[in-house]
Amino acid sequence: MREIFLGEYIKQERRKQGITQEQLCSGICEPITISRMENGKQMPSYSRIRVLLQRLGLPDERFYALLSKHELEIKTLEDEIRADVIRFERASPEDRPRIQAAGLQKLEELEKLSEPDDRIIHQYIIGKRVTLGKPDGPYCPEERLELLMEALRLTVPNLDLEELNLGLYSMEETTLLNQIAITYSQMGQPKKSVDIYRQLLKYVQKHYSYGMSRYAGKFTLVACNYTHELFKVGRYDDALEVAELGRKACVEYAHYQFLPIILHLMGECYFCQGDVNRCKEYYRDAYCLYKVIGDEHNRRLLEKDIAEHLGLKFPF
């Protein structure tokens, strides 16, 4: 009964959004697989179901009961790797090598568990490897871009960065697009980065609107990074507009991870526009949040901005 219901659910939502079977499964599986699933005759692997639901902008967490023992082992390993990546990004330089080694070892284990033709898992492995880097150091921006494009094209073979609206993307695919935008910025191409973020934010707003409470973290991440890139190219009004979208989403969906950074960026924009009072207001709020969540790195950066821009020390 669960399998038939899931197939019907996907078919109804796909038709409601005007998406064909070929569009939905592009790079993931054959259209016949979707057809058989929608008719209750076949059930794809959990990883494929998850991507299909995410491409439709639908919540995917309620279908864990579909996991087989092998799929559960893979999912558990993916969750552990994801946690290692988060710890790695937040760790001090002294702790990073230990966390990186653990993460890279788990990626090797995941590769051994996966089927050679499982593009979804291999995409996940490449994406996380890019973040963790090589044992002897990080990838250079050119290497990062090459690997990220390789990973994304595993499931989006006809990728066009100029026309992202033509595709459908899973959470992992939007993560890769976010990383690609960051990499272009690192390569000194901020306009390219801004254009990717412009399209990506519009995509997330449209396709994840149904389950925004589930995907709010992705929306606020993209809004935060987009704001930063707009700030870098001096588009302060646009940056403030995007930042306000991100701020509202943080509050509405109780997803506060990027809120202090967004407020910090808003303070920067107001300073550059000459509005010192608004700058102080947002700097003050960002500082308090950095302190509450224990983000010492960004708190110190803000202290430096406060001293350089305002000639002040907190509190003020």
FENLINUR-V733408 format. One record per residue. N is the residue number from 1. PSI is psi in whole degrees, 0 to 359 (* if undefined). Layout:
# FENLINUR-V733408
<<N | PSI> <N | PSI>>
This chain:
# FENLINUR-V733408
<<1 | 319> <2 | 319> <3 | 316> <4 | 318> <5 | 317> <6 | 317> <7 | 317> <8 | 321> <9 | 314> <10 | 318> <11 | 315> <12 | 314> <13 | 322> <14 | 314> <15 | 323> <16 | 323> <17 | 359> <18 | 33> <19 | 132> <20 | 163> <21 | 321> <22 | 319> <23 | 317> <24 | 319> <25 | 1> <26 | 124> <27 | 356> <28 | 310> <29 | 178> <30 | 149> <31 | 329> <32 | 330> <33 | 316> <34 | 316> <35 | 314> <36 | 324> <37 | 315> <38 | 336> <39 | 8> <40 | 20> <41 | 348> <42 | 148> <43 | 114> <44 | 176> <45 | 160> <46 | 318> <47 | 323> <48 | 319> <49 | 316> <50 | 315> <51 | 319> <52 | 315> <53 | 317> <54 | 323> <55 | 334> <56 | 358> <57 | 26> <58 | 152> <59 | 141> <60 | 354> <61 | 346> <62 | 0> <63 | 24> <64 | 335> <65 | 345> <66 | 352> <67 | 133> <68 | 174> <69 | 318> <70 | 317> <71 | 324> <72 | 321> <73 | 318> <74 | 315> <75 | 319> <76 | 318> <77 | 319> <78 | 318> <79 | 320> <80 | 320> <81 | 318> <82 | 319> <83 | 321> <84 | 320> <85 | 317> <86 | 316> <87 | 320> <88 | 315> <89 | 332> <90 | 352> <91 | 160> <92 | 159> <93 | 328> <94 | 326> <95 | 343> <96 | 315> <97 | 320> <98 | 315> <99 | 321> <100 | 315> <101 | 318> <102 | 317> <103 | 317> <104 | 324> <105 | 318> <106 | 326> <107 | 322> <108 | 319> <109 | 318> <110 | 320> <111 | 323> <112 | 326> <113 | 332> <114 | 155> <115 | 147> <116 | 330> <117 | 13> <118 | 93> <119 | 329> <120 | 313> <121 | 320> <122 | 328> <123 | 316> <124 | 316> <125 | 314> <126 | 316> <127 | 316> <128 | 329> <129 | 322> <130 | 318> <131 | 316> <132 | 330> <133 | 185> <134 | 160> <135 | 331> <136 | 8> <137 | 175> <138 | 160> <139 | 146> <140 | 161> <141 | 322> <142 | 319> <143 | 318> <144 | 312> <145 | 317> <146 | 316> <147 | 319> <148 | 319> <149 | 321> <150 | 315> <151 | 314> <152 | 323> <153 | 352> <154 | 324> <155 | 350> <156 | 72> <157 | 332> <158 | 32> <159 | 132> <160 | 107> <161 | 344> <162 | 342> <163 | 62> <164 | 338> <165 | 346> <166 | 349> <167 | 173> <168 | 139> <169 | 144> <170 | 178> <171 | 317> <172 | 323> <173 | 321> <174 | 328> <175 | 317> <176 | 320> <177 | 320> <178 | 316> <179 | 324> <180 | 318> <181 | 317> <182 | 318> <183 | 319> <184 | 322> <185 | 317> <186 | 334> <187 | 7> <188 | 28> <189 | 66> <190 | 328> <191 | 322> <192 | 318> <193 | 314> <194 | 318> <195 | 320> <196 | 316> <197 | 323> <198 | 312> <199 | 321> <200 | 319> <201 | 317> <202 | 320> <203 | 311> <204 | 319> <205 | 318> <206 | 309> <207 | 341> <208 | 11> <209 | 327> <210 | 318> <211 | 46> <212 | 329> <213 | 329> <214 | 326> <215 | 14> <216 | 325> <217 | 320> <218 | 317> <219 | 313> <220 | 326> <221 | 311> <222 | 317> <223 | 319> <224 | 311> <225 | 323> <226 | 316> <227 | 316> <228 | 317> <229 | 321> <230 | 321> <231 | 317> <232 | 329> <233 | 9> <234 | 18> <235 | 73> <236 | 321> <237 | 315> <238 | 320> <239 | 317> <240 | 323> <241 | 315> <242 | 319> <243 | 322> <244 | 324> <245 | 316> <246 | 319> <247 | 314> <248 | 321> <249 | 320> <250 | 315> <251 | 314> <252 | 322> <253 | 13> <254 | 46> <255 | 89> <256 | 5> <257 | 316> <258 | 2> <259 | 312> <260 | 325> <261 | 319> <262 | 316> <263 | 320> <264 | 314> <265 | 323> <266 | 320> <267 | 320> <268 | 316> <269 | 314> <270 | 325> <271 | 314> <272 | 336> <273 | 358> <274 | 10> <275 | 84> <276 | 323> <277 | 315> <278 | 323> <279 | 311> <280 | 318> <281 | 312> <282 | 325> <283 | 317> <284 | 313> <285 | 317> <286 | 318> <287 | 314> <288 | 319> <289 | 318> <290 | 317> <291 | 317> <292 | 317> <293 | 358> <294 | 27> <295 | 84> <296 | 326> <297 | 306> <298 | 330> <299 | 318> <300 | 322> <301 | 319> <302 | 320> <303 | 320> <304 | 317> <305 | 318> <306 | 317> <307 | 316> <308 | 319> <309 | 320> <310 | 349> <311 | 32> <312 | 166> <313 | 147> <314 | 140> <315 | 155> <316 | *>>
